[in-house]
Amino acid sequence: MKLNTTNTPSLFRKKESLKSIFRFNTIIFLVVTSLLLSLQSCNKKAESPKEEEKPISELSIYNLPSKWTTQDGKDIEMKDMKGKVLVMVMIYTSCKAACPRLVADMRNIESRIPKKIKDNVKFVLVSIDPEVDTPKRLKSFAIENKMESDQWVFLRSTEENTREFAAVLAVNYKKIDPVDFSHSNIISVFNAEGELAYQQEGLGLNSDETISKITEEAGKLK
């Protein structure tokens, strides 16, 4: 029987064609697989959890559990202001002697803070007379003294919480008659972690050092 070799070249070409197709498909498969692995790696990086927040230090006012109410009637805790440099003073709105000077000092400090870091700073006035200084009264006081921007925060709480906070700031106060208090005149600067960074004591003082400290601490924030 004679062997038919007529189709041998054709079969050879088909085999070579199949090999080429196989090699091409293999290359495509490897490229696609590589791309998928690369995308999966990117997604894992994107989905990776952010660094854990720095824990609150033992010296921070953000450890205080006390609740406060703002001039807008909003209930907050001190830790709700974390991440900002806080310039704080304790006053009462019916004061006719020292408090107007303290308020003037606070406004002077605020006006001298560089604009580029001003959003990193809050000016906080805490009432030592929560019975009289209701949120409505604090709001009126803010308007009267042109302290209405978001940078100005007025706070009131219970007598117990107020006393506790005054102790933290080393502020002494005492009711000397039905409407008046004697009190310390201290402006305190807290860094973004709620740690005391500087204090200015007195009225109508040169505030250069206070402003320098506020600028230094606020400049550390993004």
Buried (B, 14 or more C-beta within 10 A) or exposed (E): EEEEEEEEEEEEEEEEEEEEEEEEEEEEEEEEEEEEEEEEEEEEEEEEEEEEEEEBEEEBBBEBEBEBBBBEEEEEEBBBBBEBBBBBBBBBBBBEEBBEBBBEBBBBBBEEBEEEBBEBBBBBBBBBBBEEBBBEBBBEBBEEBEBEEEBBBBBBBEEEBBEBBBEBBEBEBEEEEEEBBEBBBBBBBBBBBBBBBBBBEEBEBEBEEBBEBBBBBBEEBE
